Amino acid sequence: MGASSGENRLVTIDRFYHPTEAHIAAGRLEAEGIPVHLFGIHHASMNWLLSTALGGIQLKVPGSLADEARRILATEHPIESPEEICPNCQSSDTSPLSAMWRVSFLATNLLSLPLPWRRSERRCESCGHEWTPQEESDV
Protein backbone atom coordinates (compact mmCIF):
# COMPACT_ATOMS: atom_id res chain seq x y z
CA MET A 1 0.00 0.00 0.00
CA GLY A 2 1.62 3.17 -1.20
CA ALA A 3 0.91 6.82 -0.58
CA SER A 4 -1.61 6.86 -3.39
CA SER A 5 -3.98 4.49 -1.56
CA GLY A 6 -3.99 6.86 1.44
CA GLU A 7 -4.78 9.81 -0.80
CA ASN A 8 -7.74 7.98 -2.35
CA ARG A 9 -9.16 6.99 1.03
CA LEU A 10 -12.37 8.84 1.84
CA VAL A 11 -12.24 11.17 4.83
CA THR A 12 -15.25 12.50 6.74
CA ILE A 13 -14.99 16.29 6.81
CA ASP A 14 -18.43 17.14 8.22
CA ARG A 15 -21.65 15.61 9.57
CA PHE A 16 -25.22 16.76 9.04
CA TYR A 17 -28.55 15.75 10.51
CA HIS A 18 -30.73 17.19 7.76
CA PRO A 19 -30.50 15.98 4.14
CA THR A 20 -30.97 19.46 2.69
CA GLU A 21 -27.96 20.84 4.55
CA ALA A 22 -25.86 17.89 3.41
CA HIS A 23 -26.87 18.37 -0.23
CA ILE A 24 -26.09 22.11 -0.09
CA ALA A 25 -22.59 21.44 1.30
CA ALA A 26 -22.04 18.67 -1.25
CA GLY A 27 -23.15 20.98 -4.05
CA ARG A 28 -20.71 23.68 -2.96
CA LEU A 29 -17.85 21.20 -3.05
CA GLU A 30 -18.90 19.65 -6.36
CA ALA A 31 -19.08 23.14 -7.88
CA GLU A 32 -15.40 23.51 -6.96
CA GLY A 33 -14.56 20.19 -8.62
CA ILE A 34 -14.23 18.11 -5.46
CA PRO A 35 -15.83 14.65 -5.62
CA VAL A 36 -18.24 14.10 -2.72
CA HIS A 37 -19.85 11.06 -1.13
CA LEU A 38 -22.78 11.34 1.30
CA PHE A 39 -22.95 8.33 3.62
CA GLY A 40 -26.21 7.85 5.49
CA ILE A 41 -28.24 10.21 3.30
CA HIS A 42 -30.89 7.55 2.67
CA HIS A 43 -31.19 6.75 6.37
CA ALA A 44 -31.79 10.42 7.09
CA SER A 45 -34.38 10.65 4.33
CA MET A 46 -36.32 7.62 5.48
CA ASN A 47 -35.91 7.65 9.27
CA TRP A 48 -34.26 10.62 10.92
CA LEU A 49 -34.14 8.88 14.32
CA LEU A 50 -32.07 6.07 12.83
CA SER A 51 -29.87 8.63 11.14
CA THR A 52 -29.24 10.36 14.45
CA ALA A 53 -28.40 7.05 16.10
CA LEU A 54 -25.90 6.30 13.30
CA GLY A 55 -24.17 9.67 13.69
CA GLY A 56 -25.92 11.64 10.96
CA ILE A 57 -25.02 12.10 7.33
CA GLN A 58 -21.28 11.92 6.73
CA LEU A 59 -19.82 14.17 4.04
CA LYS A 60 -16.73 12.39 2.71
CA VAL A 61 -14.10 13.47 0.20
CA PRO A 62 -10.81 11.96 -0.97
CA GLY A 63 -8.09 12.41 1.66
CA SER A 64 -5.89 14.48 -0.65
CA LEU A 65 -8.68 17.07 -1.03
CA ALA A 66 -9.88 17.15 2.60
CA ASP A 67 -8.09 20.36 3.59
CA GLU A 68 -9.33 22.21 0.53
CA ALA A 69 -12.88 20.96 1.10
CA ARG A 70 -12.81 22.11 4.75
CA ARG A 71 -11.55 25.52 3.63
CA ILE A 72 -14.39 25.86 1.10
CA LEU A 73 -17.05 24.90 3.63
CA ALA A 74 -15.57 27.26 6.25
CA THR A 75 -15.97 30.30 4.01
CA GLU A 76 -19.19 32.26 4.15
CA HIS A 77 -21.42 31.76 1.16
CA PRO A 78 -24.27 34.27 1.39
CA ILE A 79 -27.42 33.66 -0.54
CA GLU A 80 -27.52 36.24 -3.25
CA SER A 81 -30.82 37.99 -3.69
CA PRO A 82 -31.60 40.87 -5.98
CA GLU A 83 -31.75 44.13 -4.12
CA GLU A 84 -34.80 46.27 -4.78
CA ILE A 85 -34.08 50.00 -4.89
CA CYS A 86 -36.79 52.57 -4.26
CA PRO A 87 -37.37 54.57 -7.46
CA ASN A 88 -38.31 57.62 -5.36
CA CYS A 89 -35.41 58.00 -2.90
CA GLN A 90 -32.93 55.28 -4.10
CA SER A 91 -32.98 53.56 -0.69
CA SER A 92 -32.39 49.80 -0.49
CA ASP A 93 -34.52 49.53 2.68
CA THR A 94 -37.57 48.06 0.93
CA SER A 95 -39.98 45.26 1.74
CA PRO A 96 -42.74 43.37 -0.06
CA LEU A 97 -46.25 44.67 0.47
CA SER A 98 -48.56 41.92 1.65
CA ALA A 99 -51.87 43.14 3.03
CA MET A 100 -53.80 39.92 2.34
CA TRP A 101 -51.50 37.43 4.06
CA ARG A 102 -53.68 37.16 7.19
CA VAL A 103 -56.83 36.44 5.19
CA SER A 104 -54.97 33.89 3.07
CA PHE A 105 -53.46 32.24 6.13
CA LEU A 106 -56.86 31.89 7.82
CA ALA A 107 -58.53 30.63 4.64
CA THR A 108 -55.82 28.01 4.19
CA ASN A 109 -55.82 26.77 7.77
CA LEU A 110 -59.49 27.11 8.73
CA LEU A 111 -61.24 26.34 5.47
CA SER A 112 -58.55 24.22 3.78
CA LEU A 113 -58.89 26.57 0.85
CA PRO A 114 -55.48 27.73 -0.31
CA LEU A 115 -55.39 31.32 -1.48
CA PRO A 116 -52.24 32.94 -2.82
CA TRP A 117 -51.01 35.91 -0.86
CA ARG A 118 -47.92 36.76 -2.84
CA ARG A 119 -48.03 40.24 -4.26
CA SER A 120 -45.36 41.91 -6.30
CA GLU A 121 -45.81 45.41 -4.90
CA ARG A 122 -43.02 46.82 -2.74
CA ARG A 123 -42.85 49.56 -0.13
CA CYS A 124 -39.89 51.76 0.78
CA GLU A 125 -39.36 51.83 4.55
CA SER A 126 -37.47 55.14 4.28
CA CYS A 127 -39.92 57.33 2.36
CA GLY A 128 -43.12 55.22 2.28
CA HIS A 129 -43.29 55.09 -1.53
CA GLU A 130 -45.14 52.04 -2.94
CA TRP A 131 -44.54 50.64 -6.44
CA THR A 132 -44.72 47.55 -8.61
CA PRO A 133 -41.26 46.45 -9.80
CA GLN A 134 -40.88 45.94 -13.52
CA GLU A 135 -40.02 42.35 -14.43
CA GLU A 136 -36.93 42.02 -16.58
CA SER A 137 -37.88 40.45 -19.89
CA ASP A 138 -36.06 37.30 -20.96
CA VAL A 139 -33.54 37.97 -23.68
C-alpha positions in Angstrom: 0.0 0.0 0.0 1.6 3.2 -1.2 0.9 6.8 -0.6 -1.6 6.9 -3.4 -4.0 4.5 -1.6 -4.0 6.9 1.4 -4.8 9.8 -0.8 -7.7 8.0 -2.3 -9.2 7.0 1.0 -12.4 8.8 1.8 -12.2 11.2 4.8 -15.3 12.5 6.7 -15.0 16.3 6.8 -18.4 17.1 8.2 -21.6 15.6 9.6 -25.2 16.8 9.0 -28.5 15.8 10.5 -30.7 17.2 7.8 -30.5 16.0 4.1 -31.0 19.5 2.7 -28.0 20.8 4.5 -25.9 17.9 3.4 -26.9 18.4 -0.2 -26.1 22.1 -0.1 -22.6 21.4 1.3 -22.0 18.7 -1.2 -23.1 21.0 -4.0 -20.7 23.7 -3.0 -17.8 21.2 -3.1 -18.9 19.6 -6.4 -19.1 23.1 -7.9 -15.4 23.5 -7.0 -14.6 20.2 -8.6 -14.2 18.1 -5.5 -15.8 14.6 -5.6 -18.2 14.1 -2.7 -19.9 11.1 -1.1 -22.8 11.3 1.3 -23.0 8.3 3.6 -26.2 7.9 5.5 -28.2 10.2 3.3 -30.9 7.6 2.7 -31.2 6.7 6.4 -31.8 10.4 7.1 -34.4 10.7 4.3 -36.3 7.6 5.5 -35.9 7.6 9.3 -34.3 10.6 10.9 -34.1 8.9 14.3 -32.1 6.1 12.8 -29.9 8.6 11.1 -29.2 10.4 14.5 -28.4 7.0 16.1 -25.9 6.3 13.3 -24.2 9.7 13.7 -25.9 11.6 11.0 -25.0 12.1 7.3 -21.3 11.9 6.7 -19.8 14.2 4.0 -16.7 12.4 2.7 -14.1 13.5 0.2 -10.8 12.0 -1.0 -8.1 12.4 1.7 -5.9 14.5 -0.6 -8.7 17.1 -1.0 -9.9 17.1 2.6 -8.1 20.4 3.6 -9.3 22.2 0.5 -12.9 21.0 1.1 -12.8 22.1 4.8 -11.6 25.5 3.6 -14.4 25.9 1.1 -17.0 24.9 3.6 -15.6 27.3 6.2 -16.0 30.3 4.0 -19.2 32.3 4.2 -21.4 31.8 1.2 -24.3 34.3 1.4 -27.4 33.7 -0.5 -27.5 36.2 -3.3 -30.8 38.0 -3.7 -31.6 40.9 -6.0 -31.8 44.1 -4.1 -34.8 46.3 -4.8 -34.1 50.0 -4.9 -36.8 52.6 -4.3 -37.4 54.6 -7.5 -38.3 57.6 -5.4 -35.4 58.0 -2.9 -32.9 55.3 -4.1 -33.0 53.6 -0.7 -32.4 49.8 -0.5 -34.5 49.5 2.7 -37.6 48.1 0.9 -40.0 45.3 1.7 -42.7 43.4 -0.1 -46.3 44.7 0.5 -48.6 41.9 1.6 -51.9 43.1 3.0 -53.8 39.9 2.3 -51.5 37.4 4.1 -53.7 37.2 7.2 -56.8 36.4 5.2 -55.0 33.9 3.1 -53.5 32.2 6.1 -56.9 31.9 7.8 -58.5 30.6 4.6 -55.8 28.0 4.2 -55.8 26.8 7.8 -59.5 27.1 8.7 -61.2 26.3 5.5 -58.5 24.2 3.8 -58.9 26.6 0.9 -55.5 27.7 -0.3 -55.4 31.3 -1.5 -52.2 32.9 -2.8 -51.0 35.9 -0.9 -47.9 36.8 -2.8 -48.0 40.2 -4.3 -45.4 41.9 -6.3 -45.8 45.4 -4.9 -43.0 46.8 -2.7 -42.8 49.6 -0.1 -39.9 51.8 0.8 -39.4 51.8 4.6 -37.5 55.1 4.3 -39.9 57.3 2.4 -43.1 55.2 2.3 -43.3 55.1 -1.5 -45.1 52.0 -2.9 -44.5 50.6 -6.4 -44.7 47.6 -8.6 -41.3 46.5 -9.8 -40.9 45.9 -13.5 -40.0 42.4 -14.4 -36.9 42.0 -16.6 -37.9 40.5 -19.9 -36.1 37.3 -21.0 -33.5 38.0 -23.7 
